[in-house]
Amino acid sequence: MNVEQHDVGVSQVAAAIAEPARTRILCSLMDGHARTSTELAAIAEVSASTASAHLAKLKELALVRLHVQGRHRYYSLADKRVAQALEALMVIGQNPAPTFNPRTPDRLQFARTCYDHMAGTLAVLLHDRMLEKGWLLESDEQAYRLSDSGEALFAGLGIEINDLNTLRRRFACPCLDWSMRRPHLGGSLGAALLQTAIKRKWVTQDLDSRALAVTALGRREIGARFDLKLPTPDVQQRREQREPLPTHELI
């Protein structure tokens, strides 16, 4: 790309970011959480059709990425370079990024199943920890592989990695969490981790919902094996104290 093409590219991106509604959309995604076009329309204070047009332009310029999760479509920043550019502009403009407040009931938000793998706050924490420790490595935007230390971690849990690689499904991939709006671990590796957690009684699964409860044993083992301090959600405390749950949480 020559200098003239660079100039055109910069001006196109700058013009896209400069539009007030697009600025609000991009800044709202800086917290790392994905959002629907409906949510972004409300944040940008524009109609749904206008938000869709803005998102199409931002996607065309590789500023946002579309995630299709079942019937739902979410948008996030395309990559960390976009976030870094926005941060630099926000320092100049001195505008704080809005925060993301999940509205999912606590019981489901902390731990639940997503198809055959684990989701919720716990799963997102585990996913992030495995990346931080270098146990999980990105192969591309939609796939992971294990490092040698990662293979040792899962082997220590009794999970046969070679067997998982022979299955007719993706080995490991990011799966967008609908409550946290950030990725958790999907694929055959994510499914194997959930089954191991259930088998070892680290978590128990409700008969009438997808909610998972972390046991005292699970809290200790997960904390030790993944070098992770787990938060204690209020709903989990109520379960441990055998207090009844509010009706709205029995989903």
C-alpha positions in Angstrom: 0.0 0.0 0.0 1.4 3.4 -1.0 1.3 6.7 0.9 -1.8 7.8 -1.0 -3.7 4.6 -0.1 -2.7 5.0 3.5 -4.0 8.5 3.5 -7.4 7.3 2.1 -7.6 4.5 4.6 -6.9 6.8 7.5 -9.4 9.3 6.4 -12.1 6.6 5.9 -11.5 5.2 9.4 -11.4 8.7 10.9 -14.6 9.7 9.2 -16.3 6.5 10.5 -15.2 7.1 14.1 -16.0 10.8 13.9 -19.7 10.2 13.4 -21.3 10.7 16.9 -23.5 7.6 16.8 -20.6 5.4 15.6 -18.4 6.9 18.3 -20.9 5.9 21.0 -21.2 2.4 19.5 -17.4 1.9 19.4 -16.8 3.4 22.9 -19.5 1.1 24.4 -17.6 -1.9 23.1 -14.3 -0.9 24.6 -15.1 -2.9 27.8 -14.6 -6.2 25.8 -18.3 -7.1 26.0 -20.3 -7.8 22.8 -23.7 -6.3 22.3 -26.7 -6.7 20.0 -27.6 -4.1 17.4 -30.7 -3.3 19.5 -28.6 -2.5 22.5 -26.2 -0.5 20.4 -29.1 1.4 18.8 -30.2 2.4 22.3 -26.7 3.4 23.3 -26.2 5.5 20.2 -29.7 7.0 20.5 -30.6 6.1 16.9 -33.2 3.9 15.3 -32.6 0.1 14.8 -32.3 0.6 11.0 -29.8 3.5 11.4 -27.8 1.4 13.9 -27.7 -1.5 11.4 -26.4 0.9 8.7 -23.7 2.2 11.1 -22.7 -1.3 12.1 -22.4 -2.4 8.4 -20.1 0.5 7.8 -18.0 -0.3 10.8 -17.8 -3.9 9.9 -16.8 -3.0 6.3 -13.9 -1.0 7.7 -12.9 -3.9 10.0 -13.6 -1.8 13.2 -16.2 -4.3 14.5 -16.7 -8.0 14.3 -20.0 -9.9 14.0 -20.6 -12.9 16.2 -23.6 -15.2 15.3 -24.7 -17.2 18.3 -27.8 -19.3 17.5 -30.6 -16.8 16.7 -28.6 -13.9 18.1 -26.2 -11.6 16.5 -23.6 -9.7 18.6 -21.0 -7.1 17.8 -17.6 -6.5 19.4 -14.5 -4.5 18.5 -12.6 -6.2 15.7 -9.4 -6.5 17.7 -7.2 -4.8 20.3 -5.7 -2.4 17.8 -9.2 -0.7 17.5 -9.4 -0.5 21.3 -6.0 1.1 21.5 -6.8 3.6 18.8 -10.0 4.5 20.7 -8.2 4.8 24.0 -5.7 7.2 22.5 -8.6 9.3 21.1 -10.4 9.2 24.4 -7.3 10.5 26.3 -7.4 13.5 24.0 -11.2 13.9 24.3 -11.2 12.8 28.0 -14.4 10.7 27.5 -14.8 7.7 29.8 -16.0 4.4 28.3 -19.5 3.3 29.5 -19.6 0.2 31.7 -21.4 -3.1 30.9 -24.0 -4.2 33.5 -25.3 -7.8 32.9 -29.0 -8.4 33.6 -28.9 -12.2 33.8 -30.2 -13.7 37.1 -27.2 -14.5 39.4 -27.9 -18.2 39.5 -27.5 -18.5 35.8 -24.9 -15.8 35.4 -22.3 -17.4 37.6 -22.3 -20.9 36.2 -24.5 -22.8 33.7 -24.3 -25.1 30.7 -24.1 -23.8 27.1 -25.0 -26.8 25.0 -22.5 -29.4 26.3 -19.9 -27.0 27.8 -19.7 -24.6 30.7 -20.8 -20.9 30.5 -21.3 -18.0 32.8 -18.8 -16.0 35.0 -17.0 -19.1 36.0 -16.4 -20.3 32.5 -15.2 -16.8 31.3 -12.8 -16.6 34.2 -11.4 -20.1 33.4 -11.1 -19.1 29.7 -9.3 -15.9 30.4 -7.0 -17.7 32.9 -6.0 -20.4 30.4 -5.1 -17.7 27.9 -3.1 -15.7 30.5 -1.2 -18.7 31.6 -0.4 -19.7 28.1 -2.2 -23.0 28.4 -4.5 -22.1 25.6 -3.1 -20.5 22.4 -5.0 -18.8 19.6 -4.6 -20.7 16.3 -6.8 -18.1 14.6 -9.8 -15.8 15.5 -12.1 -18.8 16.0 -9.8 -21.6 17.1 -7.5 -22.6 20.0 -4.8 -25.2 20.5 -3.1 -26.3 23.7 0.5 -25.5 24.6 2.7 -28.3 26.1 1.9 -26.9 29.6 -1.8 -26.8 28.6 -1.7 -30.4 27.5 -0.1 -31.3 30.8 -2.9 -29.5 32.7 -5.7 -31.3 31.0 -3.8 -34.7 31.1 -3.7 -34.1 34.9 -7.4 -33.9 34.9 -7.7 -37.2 33.1 -8.7 -35.7 29.8 -7.4 -37.6 26.7 -6.4 -34.9 24.3 -5.7 -37.3 21.4 -9.2 -38.7 21.7 -10.7 -35.3 21.5 -8.8 -34.5 18.3 -10.4 -37.5 16.6 -14.0 -36.2 17.1 -16.0 -34.7 14.3 -16.2 -31.3 15.8 -14.0 -28.4 16.6 -11.3 -29.1 19.2 -11.4 -25.8 21.1 -12.9 -22.5 20.1 -14.2 -19.3 21.7 -18.0 -19.3 22.3 -19.6 -15.9 23.1 -21.2 -16.0 26.5 -24.7 -14.4 26.4 -24.6 -13.1 30.0 -21.0 -11.9 30.1 -20.8 -11.0 26.4 -17.3 -12.3 26.4 -15.9 -15.7 25.3 -15.8 -18.9 27.2 -14.3 -22.2 26.0 -16.3 -24.2 23.6 -15.6 -27.3 21.4 -14.8 -30.8 22.4 -12.2 -29.5 25.0 -14.8 -27.3 26.7 -17.3 -30.2 26.8 -14.6 -32.5 28.3 -13.8 -29.9 30.9 -17.5 -29.7 32.0 -17.9 -33.5 32.1 -14.7 -33.7 34.2 -16.0 -31.0 36.6 -19.3 -32.9 37.0 -17.6 -36.3 37.4 -15.2 -35.0 40.1 -18.2 -33.2 41.8 -16.7 -29.8 41.3 -20.1 -28.7 40.1 -23.6 -30.1 40.3 -26.3 -29.5 37.7 -29.9 -28.7 38.5 -32.5 -31.1 37.2 -34.9 -28.4 36.2 -32.5 -25.8 34.6 -29.1 -25.3 33.0 -27.7 -23.7 36.2 -24.6 -25.2 37.8 -23.6 -24.9 41.4 -20.0 -24.9 42.4 -19.3 -27.2 45.4 -16.9 -26.5 48.2 -14.6 -29.1 46.7 -14.9 -27.5 43.3 -14.0 -24.1 44.7 -10.9 -25.5 46.2 -9.8 -27.7 43.3 -10.6 -25.1 40.5 -8.8 -22.5 42.6 -5.7 -24.7 43.1 -5.4 -26.2 39.6 -6.1 -23.1 37.6 -4.5 -20.7 40.1 -7.8 -18.8 40.3 -9.6 -17.1 43.1 -13.3 -17.6 42.5 -15.9 -14.9 43.5 -18.7 -16.1 45.7 -22.0 -14.9 44.2 -24.9 -14.1 46.6 -27.0 -16.8 45.0 -24.3 -19.4 45.7 -24.1 -18.3 49.3 -27.8 -18.8 49.6 -27.6 -22.3 48.2 -24.8 -23.3 50.6 -26.9 -21.9 53.5 -30.0 -23.8 52.1 -32.1 -20.7 51.9 -34.9 -20.6 49.3 -34.2 -18.8 46.1 -36.5 -16.0 44.8 -39.0 -17.2 42.2 -37.5 -15.1 39.4 -34.2 -17.2 39.7 -35.9 -20.5 39.2 -35.4 -20.4 35.4 
